[in-house]
């Protein structure tokens, strides 16, 4: 039987590792044994001695584990490499001591394209992919919610009560109903300016400006069903999940472009072209999926005399 992953979404760590491969900066994983007395700390500087040549460089990120004195353990950044079998890292606030045993594992990073360097660029690339999805009306960039507006409400923004969702970017579709009714009406009409007309039972239209949704102010409490373009959460580390299906390649492509350009201007052009191709394929895949969405065909007489030809439902 096939192995089923626990999530369909990729992580920032997977994107960063792909970027390192694209930039030819991916280190080869290794595990070295620490000698029985190979862990020593003096004046906050820990020195680890391995049984074989470790091949580490300054800036490599390693996982030290299994040392008899557990205060040496943890994820560490190599600060110095005195010999082929020793390396050093800094531990502020730790007492002097000697221990040993355990292992050193290289956390797969790069010599310069480390997670710390790439995570801000991954976030920028992630936002760029979200913007492309928004521009193309992709459902991957939307969410929906229901909000009850008290009678007379004329604005909904980040500081009103109720307020807009915290991940809200812009409205896509709004429907409304008088609170207590069963069904929502057709989509409300978006307008650039609210019309000058008396308030009525429902709002009927809305205007999006000033980072808020503006209404005429219904005479009744109303429920609105809001489908909106959303901002995905910030990626903080390699374990952060990118909540857009199929975004791994375009995010990695644009991150590689940004990283290459940061090293030498004009070196990222090839990655930008790959990004455009992968982004196009992602949008085409979503468009094809929407084409197969089920839809009910309206009766032929719906446009003439309503349902069943008796003028009902007009």
Protein Blocks (a to p, Z undefined) as FASTA:
>chain_A
ZZddfbfbdcfklmmmmmmmmnopaccdddddddfklccceehiacdddfbdehiaehia
cddehiablmlgccdddfbdfblkbccdddehiacdddeehidddddddfklcfklmmmm
mmmmmmmmmmmmmmnopaklgccddddddehiabdcfkbccdddfkbfbdfbdcdddehi
abdcddddddfbdcdddddfbnoiacdehhiacdebiabdcdddddddddddddfbfklc
cfbehklmmmmmmmmmmmmmmmoghilmmmmmmmmmmmmmmmmmmmmmmmmpccddddfk
lmmnoghhlopaZZ
